[in-house]
Amino acid sequence: MMFKARVEISLKRGHIDPEGETTARLLKELGYAVESVNVSKVFNIIFKADSKGNAEDQVEEMCRRLLANPTKDNYTYTIEEVK
């Protein structure tokens, strides 16, 4: 079975987001009433798995082993079967 996972990685509260801060400042300079900007990474992954449960296990492992740094990152994901 083929699955598509959408994984979003964002910084945990309290960690500095220099790209977000710069973007917020520049948007304010352009005249937008921006309070804050947070930058996230999104990974769209197409992969094979035996079942949806196995797909979830694989994505969780991908996040823990490579995609997210548990010290500074939070992550969320969705998984859907590709037909």
Secondary structure, 3 states (H helix, E strand, C coil): CEEEEEEEEEECCCCCCHHHHHHHHHHHHCCCCCCCCCCEEEEEEEEECCCHHHHHHHHHHHHHHHHCCCCCEEEEEEEEEEC
